Every structure is written in structure tokens, then in C-alpha cells.
Amino acid sequence: MDVKPIDVQSMMERMSQGESYVLLDIRRKNTFQNWQIKGMSLQAVNVPYFDFKELEVNDKLIPQHSRVVLVSKYNDDAAAKVAKRLLDKGYRVSYLEGGAFEWDDFYLPCTIMTDSKMKLMQINRLASGCLSYCIVTANRVIVVDPSRHIEQYLAIADREHAKITHVIDTHVHTDHVSGALELLRRTGAEYFMAYGEFHQHDIPVQLLRRGTMHVGSLDIRVIVLDTEGETRGNTLLALGSECLLSGDAIAVGEVGIPDLPGSAQEWADKQFNTVLREIKSMSDDMIVLPAHYSDIQAVNAGGYVGAVLGDLRLGAEAMARVKTLTFANRPKDFVAALHPISDDIKEVNLGLQGADAARAEFLERDVRA
């Protein structure tokens, strides 16, 4: 029996219908530990290829009736040999078409809400935990925190019979290359961000300022945070009283933390208290939608990453009661260090470095290597 490929889209569709998989990842252990394929119905097992010469694949490692999907860095002879060995033992085996990189470039869209003023969609890049948004209002599309694969946003605009008129980055990203500049080139949209360094060069950006932005039928309340660290220009976007796009300022379950060494702990304290102050008057029913997440379990029953503000407030109050506003009770390494190549990604997103498709791909994959 030949081993057949399966692509990510097919896997996701089958998982939504109740199918489950065991992903057998044959990449090196350190590669697997630093960057794993995760999903709600996925069990990931790591056995590096060269260990198969010594290890016996058995039901304890992989349940006998599981659907096994082989994952390697590339579609190569190694994956084919391992798959053949599993087939000989009676397992049902496929290999992930495109290897790990296929997962890296996969996006899962989800419509969060539709009302008379807007349609709001979250686009989830599962491999990196990066979230972007499309807001459709009166035949216009606002794209927030776009990833570099912009065809998906163009396709959404086409399906909605609308035009991309506004592109917003809630902060300068350091973990992925923004698709903002390419979207501007393709659509002629206006680009917005709150960040002080943009005056140093000729990138076509308009600075976001506190107040209300009117787009189509929608009023967007813009809140520029006075914080420091990696994202000192972080911006909150309140879509009426229904949703809050929180950038990196509020994560699901905790307040975002600036990722810089040195005074990072001090900056974390300042950001935490600043965010609490800014959201004080907002409704408990508002849905908070972040720009990133770290755990696949954050995807809720509605298929998107988000949380009700009232629940987040309860968590913040609990932290306050145990005097953790300063994060003093967190592990010492809770404030993460930036990957060294993040500076390059940041400069690309500021327009200070150029990056064609090949370089952008290298930068993003290297930051998760």
C-alpha cells in the first residue's frame, strides 16, 4: 500500500468532523521542542528519524487504531522510509504534504460576529499563534495586524464585494513580517500605526492617535497606550461596545508582557497597570481579541481566540489580591527574551530593511527555529 499525502486543510476539515490524528514528528528533538504542530484533536509524538533504527514503534507510543501523519522538515526519503515501517506494522499512515512548512503557512479564518454595522473575522496562523483581523463595513475592509501572506485578505475582500481601504498594525511586530506594506502596494489602502520612529523615513504611514476613527458604518475608538518595551506603541481598538482588538496589550488570560531584557520587569508592571486603567470603563460583556496566543487550548468553542472582558477582570483582581501586580510571584524567566533575529524583523516592518519573499520566509522560520 502506498503512503498517501494529506494537506493541512483536509486535516482541519476532518478534525472539525470529529477525526483525530497522531502526528509523528521525525525532526530533531530541539526543533520539535522549539516549534511544534498543535491542534485541538492532535497528539504530537517526536521520534527523530535516526532513532528509528533503535526504537521499536509500538502501541504504547502510538495507539494501534490511530491515524498517523508523518511530519518532517521536508517531504524526503526519511519520511517515506518511516512511513513504510509503520505500514508494515499495520498502522494507517499519511504524510503531511509540504512537511512542517505547509503548517507554517496555513491560516484558519473564523467569523466572530456579524451585525448591521460590521462583519468581524479572525484569521489564525496556527503555527505561530499570530492573529489578524478583517473588519467589513459598508463595502470597506479594515485589515488589522496582517501577516505577510496577503492573498487571504484580498480573497476576503473579493468575497465580501468590498475594497481594502485601511490597514492597521496595533504595534511593530517582531515575530513575523507584516503584510501591511504589500497590502498598500496592491490596494492603495491607508496605513495606520502608533509608533514614534516612523518620522525617520518615508514609509507611507499615518500615526494613530487617541480618539474615534470613522470607517464605513463603524466608529472605532482608538486607545494608544503609554507603555514601554518591545511594543511601546501598542494600540487598543474598540469596535463599539462589542469587541476590543487588544494587540499585544491584553492576552487571553493575562496582560501582555514587554519582551526586552534589562528593565523588562519594570515595564511589565507599568503596562499591566496602564491597561487596567484604560479598560476600566468598558463593559464586562466586551469580547477581547488579542494579536497573539501561546496555547492551542485558547481557541474557544466558537473557533476563535478571545475572552469576555469580565472574565479577564476577575483574573486581574485575583492577581491584585495576592499582590502580583508587579509579577513578583512569577518565575524568574516569565518575561521572555527576544529571539536575536527579532531586531531584523522589526526593522523590516519599520521599512528600515528590505525583504523579498525569500528573505521574509527565512526570517520568520528562523525566529521559530
C-alpha positions in Angstrom: 0.0 0.0 0.0 1.3 3.4 -0.9 1.6 6.2 1.7 -0.7 9.0 0.6 -0.2 12.7 1.4 -2.7 14.8 3.3 -2.7 18.5 3.4 -3.4 20.8 6.3 -6.8 21.9 5.0 -8.1 18.4 4.8 -6.8 17.6 8.3 -8.6 20.6 9.7 -11.8 19.7 7.9 -11.7 16.2 9.2 -10.9 17.2 12.7 -13.9 19.5 12.7 -16.0 16.4 11.9 -14.5 14.5 14.9 -11.5 12.9 13.4 -8.3 12.7 15.5 -4.7 12.2 14.5 -1.3 11.3 15.9 1.4 13.5 14.4 4.6 11.6 14.3 7.3 14.3 14.0 10.7 12.9 12.9 12.6 16.2 13.1 15.4 16.7 15.7 14.3 17.0 19.3 15.4 20.6 19.7 13.5 21.6 16.6 10.4 19.8 17.8 10.6 21.4 21.3 11.0 24.9 19.9 8.3 24.7 17.3 5.5 22.1 17.3 2.4 21.5 15.3 -0.6 21.8 17.6 -4.3 21.3 17.3 -7.4 20.5 19.4 -7.5 16.9 18.1 -3.8 16.3 17.6 -1.4 14.2 19.6 2.2 15.1 18.8 4.9 12.4 19.2 8.5 13.2 18.5 10.9 10.3 17.4 13.8 11.7 15.4 14.4 9.8 12.3 17.8 8.3 13.3 16.3 6.9 16.5 14.0 4.6 14.5 17.0 2.3 13.9 17.0 1.6 17.7 13.4 2.3 18.9 10.5 -0.1 18.4 7.3 1.7 17.4 4.6 0.1 19.5 1.0 0.7 20.7 2.3 2.5 23.8 3.9 5.1 21.6 1.2 5.2 19.0 -2.3 3.7 19.7 -3.0 0.9 17.3 -6.1 2.4 15.6 -4.8 5.9 15.3 -4.5 7.8 12.1 -0.8 8.6 11.9 0.5 11.6 10.0 4.3 11.8 9.4 5.9 15.3 9.8 9.4 16.1 8.6 11.2 19.2 7.7 10.7 18.5 4.0 9.0 15.7 2.1 12.0 13.5 1.9 13.2 9.9 1.8 13.4 9.8 5.6 9.6 10.3 5.9 8.9 7.7 3.3 11.1 5.1 5.0 9.5 5.7 8.4 6.0 5.5 6.8 6.8 2.2 5.2 7.9 0.8 8.5 4.7 1.9 10.1 2.6 0.5 7.3 4.3 -2.9 7.7 3.2 -2.8 11.3 -0.4 -2.2 10.4 -0.8 1.5 11.1 -2.9 3.8 8.9 -0.3 6.3 7.7 -0.2 9.5 5.7 2.4 12.2 5.4 1.9 15.9 5.7 2.1 17.3 2.3 4.7 20.1 2.3 6.2 19.0 5.6 6.3 21.3 8.6 6.5 24.3 6.3 3.0 23.5 5.0 1.7 24.0 8.5 3.8 27.2 8.9 1.8 28.9 6.1 -1.7 27.7 7.0 -4.3 30.1 8.2 -7.7 29.3 9.7 -10.4 32.0 9.3 -13.4 32.3 11.6 -16.3 34.8 11.6 -16.7 36.1 15.1 -19.8 38.3 14.6 -22.0 39.9 12.0 -24.4 42.8 12.7 -25.8 45.8 10.8 -22.6 47.7 11.1 -19.8 45.2 10.5 -18.7 41.7 9.9 -15.6 40.7 12.0 -13.3 37.8 11.1 -10.3 36.5 12.9 -7.5 34.8 10.8 -5.5 32.4 12.9 -2.0 31.4 11.8 -1.9 28.2 13.9 1.8 27.5 13.6 2.9 30.8 15.1 -0.1 31.8 17.2 -0.4 35.1 15.2 -3.9 36.5 14.8 -5.1 39.1 12.3 -8.5 40.5 11.6 -10.7 41.7 8.8 -13.5 44.1 9.6 -16.0 44.6 6.8 -18.2 47.7 7.0 -20.2 49.4 4.2 -18.2 47.7 1.4 -14.9 48.6 3.0 -12.4 46.2 4.7 -10.1 47.1 7.5 -7.2 44.7 7.9 -5.6 44.6 11.4 -2.2 43.1 12.1 -1.8 41.4 8.7 0.6 38.6 8.1 2.8 38.6 5.0 0.6 36.1 3.1 -1.8 38.8 1.9 -3.8 36.8 -0.7 -6.1 35.7 2.0 -7.1 39.3 2.8 -7.6 40.1 -0.8 -9.8 37.0 -1.2 -11.9 38.0 1.8 -12.4 41.5 0.3 -13.4 39.9 -3.0 -15.9 37.5 -1.4 -17.5 40.4 0.5 -17.6 42.6 -2.6 -15.6 45.2 -0.7 -12.4 47.1 -1.0 -9.5 47.1 1.5 -9.2 50.8 2.5 -7.5 50.7 5.8 -4.6 48.6 7.1 -3.7 48.9 10.8 -0.8 47.4 12.8 -1.5 47.6 16.5 2.2 47.6 17.2 5.5 46.9 15.5 5.7 43.2 15.2 9.0 41.4 16.0 7.9 37.8 15.5 6.5 37.9 11.9 6.8 40.1 8.8 3.8 42.3 8.5 1.9 42.2 5.2 0.9 45.9 5.6 3.3 47.4 3.0 2.5 44.8 0.4 -1.2 45.4 1.0 -0.7 49.1 0.5 1.1 48.4 -2.8 -1.7 46.1 -4.0 -4.7 48.0 -2.8 -3.7 51.7 -2.3 -5.2 51.5 1.2 -4.2 53.9 4.0 -1.7 52.5 6.6 -2.0 53.4 10.3 0.2 52.7 13.4 1.0 54.5 16.6 4.8 54.5 16.8 7.3 57.3 17.2 10.1 56.1 14.9 8.2 56.4 11.6 9.1 60.0 11.2 12.7 58.9 10.5 11.9 57.6 7.0 9.4 57.8 4.2 7.2 54.9 4.9 3.6 55.8 4.0 2.1 55.6 7.5 -0.4 57.7 9.4 0.0 57.8 13.1 -2.9 56.5 15.2 -4.0 58.9 17.8 -6.4 58.7 20.7 -10.0 59.4 19.6 -12.5 58.0 17.2 -11.8 56.7 13.7 -14.8 56.6 11.3 -14.8 53.9 8.6 -17.9 52.9 6.7 -20.7 52.4 9.2 -18.3 51.9 12.1 -16.9 54.1 14.8 -13.6 52.7 16.2 -12.3 54.0 19.5 -8.5 54.2 19.3 -6.6 53.9 22.6 -2.8 54.4 22.3 -1.1 53.0 25.4 1.7 54.8 27.2 3.8 51.8 27.8 7.4 50.8 27.2 9.4 47.8 26.0 9.1 45.9 22.7 5.7 47.3 21.9 5.7 50.8 23.4 3.3 52.0 20.7 0.7 49.3 21.4 -2.8 50.3 20.5 -6.3 49.0 21.5 -9.1 49.3 19.0 -12.7 49.2 20.5 -15.3 48.3 17.9 -18.4 49.8 19.5 -19.2 48.1 22.8 -18.9 44.6 21.3 -15.2 43.9 20.7 -11.8 45.1 21.7 -8.8 44.3 19.5 -6.1 44.3 22.1 -2.9 43.8 20.1 -0.2 42.6 22.5 -1.5 44.6 25.4 -4.0 42.0 26.6 -3.6 38.3 26.0 -6.3 35.8 26.8 -5.8 35.0 30.4 -3.2 37.7 31.2 -1.9 41.1 30.4 0.7 41.2 27.7 4.3 41.5 28.8 7.0 43.6 27.1 9.8 41.3 25.8 13.0 43.2 26.4 15.9 42.5 28.8 17.1 44.9 31.4 14.1 46.8 32.7 11.5 44.3 31.3 10.1 43.6 34.8 9.6 47.3 35.5 8.0 47.8 32.0 5.7 44.8 32.7 4.4 46.5 35.8 3.8 49.7 34.0 2.0 48.1 31.1 -0.2 46.0 33.5 -1.4 49.0 35.4 -1.8 51.1 32.3 -4.1 48.5 30.6 -6.2 48.1 33.8 -6.8 51.9 33.8 -7.7 52.1 30.2 -10.3 49.3 30.2 -11.9 50.4 33.5 -15.0 51.9 31.9 -15.5 49.1 29.3 -18.4 46.7 29.5 -17.8 43.2 31.1 -19.6 41.8 28.0 -16.9 43.1 25.6 -15.0 40.4 23.7 -11.3 40.8 23.9 -9.4 39.7 20.8 -5.6 39.6 21.0 -2.9 39.6 18.3 -1.1 36.5 19.6 -1.7 33.5 21.8 0.6 30.7 23.0 -1.6 27.7 23.7 -4.0 26.0 21.2 -6.4 25.5 24.1 -7.1 29.2 23.9 -9.2 28.5 20.8 -12.7 28.5 22.2 -15.9 26.6 21.3 -16.7 29.3 18.8 -13.5 28.5 16.9 -11.6 31.7 17.7 -9.2 33.1 20.3 -10.9 35.6 22.6 -12.3 36.1 26.0 -15.0 38.1 27.7 -13.6 41.2 29.4 -15.4 40.4 32.7 -13.6 37.1 33.0 -10.2 38.8 32.4 -11.1 41.4 35.0 -11.8 38.7 37.6 -8.3 37.2 36.8 -6.7 40.7 37.2 -8.5 41.2 40.5 -7.3 37.8 41.8 -3.7 38.8 40.9 -4.2 42.1 42.7 -5.4 40.3 45.9 -2.2 38.2 46.1 -0.1 41.3 45.3 1.1 40.1 41.9 0.6 43.4 40.1 4.3 43.6 40.0 4.6 40.0 38.7 6.8 39.4 41.7 5.4 35.8 42.2 6.1 34.8 38.6 9.0 32.6 37.7 12.2 34.5 37.1 12.2 33.7 33.4 8.5 34.6 32.9 9.5 37.7 31.0 10.9 36.1 27.9 13.9 37.2 26.0 13.6 38.2 22.3 15.0 35.9 19.7 18.1 37.6 18.3 16.7 37.9 14.8 13.7 39.8 16.0 15.6 43.0 15.5 15.8 42.2 11.8 12.1 41.5 11.6 11.3 44.7 13.4 13.5 46.7 11.0 11.8 45.1 8.0 8.4 46.1 9.5 9.6 49.6 10.0 10.8 49.8 6.4 14.5 50.1 7.5 15.4 46.9 5.8 14.1 45.4 2.6 12.9 41.8 2.5 11.7 39.9 -0.6 9.5 36.8 -0.2 12.5 34.5 0.3 14.1 36.7 3.0 10.8 37.2 4.8 10.3 33.4 4.8 13.8 32.9 6.2 13.3 35.5 8.9 10.0 34.1 10.1 11.1 30.5 10.1 14.4 31.3 11.7 12.7 33.1 14.6 10.9 29.8 15.5 13.9 27.5 14.8 
